[in-house]
Amino acid sequence: MTDTLTYEQVKEIVESPTPNTVLIDVRELDDFKLGSIPSSVNMPYNSYPNALDLDSEEFNKTFGFAKPSKTENLVIYCASGFRAKKAQDSSKKAGYTNVLVYPGSYNEWSSKLDDSSPQENSLTKLAVFLAVLTIVATFYVKGW
């Protein structure tokens, strides 16, 4: 069995979620807030490399969601797959056996966004609008 998933496999997980699969984004919270794969939760690897070693109460308090059980399927991604692989190794050391990595990660996911992803497209359009608005306001205030 391979320990990686393709874009198509992750898309299927997103479109048909199951209660025993947790999609985990290991990028930092600021990156997660800018965009993420739908239904994923954030567990920043660089800030918390041993997050799954925390007890359940501390984990929930730190991350805002229940600590996955060791029997759940963990699907881990980051921006490009590097941190996800490190998080996979750390998860296995913590006793998790069903840990898969999406090596294409968010970079691949976001590159394949289309009109069927209204939430992501709306956030991108909002970010562009706010950037343009900031530039226009700067020109106006400075009298250019």
N, C-alpha and C positions, 0 to 999 in steps of 0.2 A: 504494500500500500504506500502510495506517495504521501508526503506530508505537506504538499502545497496544493493550492486551488487556483483555477483560472478565473478570468473575469466572468465568463459565462456561469461558472459554478457559484461564484459569490453573488452574481445577479439573481440566480435561482434562490439562494438563501434569503436574499432581501425580499424577493417577490413572494416567497412561500416560507415564512419563518416557522421554526419549530421551537417549542419551549426548552429543548435541551441543547440549543446552540446559541452561543454568545459571540457576537461580532465585536471585537475589541480593537479600538484605535489607540496605538501606543505613542502617537505624536503628543507634543505638549498641548496643554489646554487651549492656548491662544490659536494654534493651528486648527485644532478640532472645532473651535467656535467659528472659524472662517469657512468651514465646509467639511463634511464628513460623509461617509457612506450611510445611507438611511438605516435606522434602527441600531446603529453601533453605539457603544459606550466608550468612555475615555478612561484610560489607565496609562498615564504618561510614563514610559519606560525610563527615560533619562532621569526623571525626578524620583521615581520609585522602582528601581530595578528588581527589588524583591517584594513587590506588592502582594503577590500571592502567598507570601509567608506571614502576612498580617493575620490576626485572628478576625473572625467574621464581623464583630462589632466595630473594630478599628477600621477594617476595610470599608465597610458601609459608610462610616463617618467620613473617611478620607475621600472616597470616590462617588458617593451618592447613589450607589446601587449595590445589590446583594453580591457578596463574594460567590463566584461560581463554584459549584461542587466539583469534586475531582472526577466525576463521571460525565460531566457536561462536555460538549464539543466546543472548544475554543477556536475561533477563527481570528487570527491576528494580522493586522496590517499597520503600516505607517505611511510615509510619503513614497518611499521607493523600495521597501522590502528589507533594508539593512537592519534597522532597529527591530522590525518584526521578527527576524530570525533570531536576534539576541534575546528577545522576549520569549520566543518559543523555547529556547534552550533553558532559560530561567524558569519557565513554567514547568517544564519536564523535571527539572531539579526539585521543584516544589511538590512533585508527585502527580502532576496532571499528565494523563496518558493520551488524551484525544486532542492534540494541539496541532492545528493546521495554520500555515502561513499563506497569505495572498501576496506573492512576490511583486506583482504589478502595483499593488497598494493604491493609495489615493491618487498618485500621479496618473496611473492608467485609468482608474475609475473616472476621474474628472475629465480626462481627455475624451471619454466616450459619452459624455453627457449630451443629451439631445432634448427635444421638446417633451419627451416622455418623463423628464425629471423636472417638473415645475418648481419644486422647492429649491433645488440647487441653482437652476437658471435664474430664479427670482433673486436669490442671494447675490449671485454674480452681477446681475443687472443693477441691484441696489448699491453694491460696492462701487461700480463704475459711475453711477449717478452721483453718489456722495463725493467721489474723487473729483469729478468735473465741477460739482457745486462748490467744493472747497477752492478749486483753482479760480473759478469765476469770482467768488467772494474775496479772495486775496487780491485779484486785479482791481476790483471795485474799491476796496478799502485803501489800497495804495494809490489809487487814482490813475492807473495805467490805461 
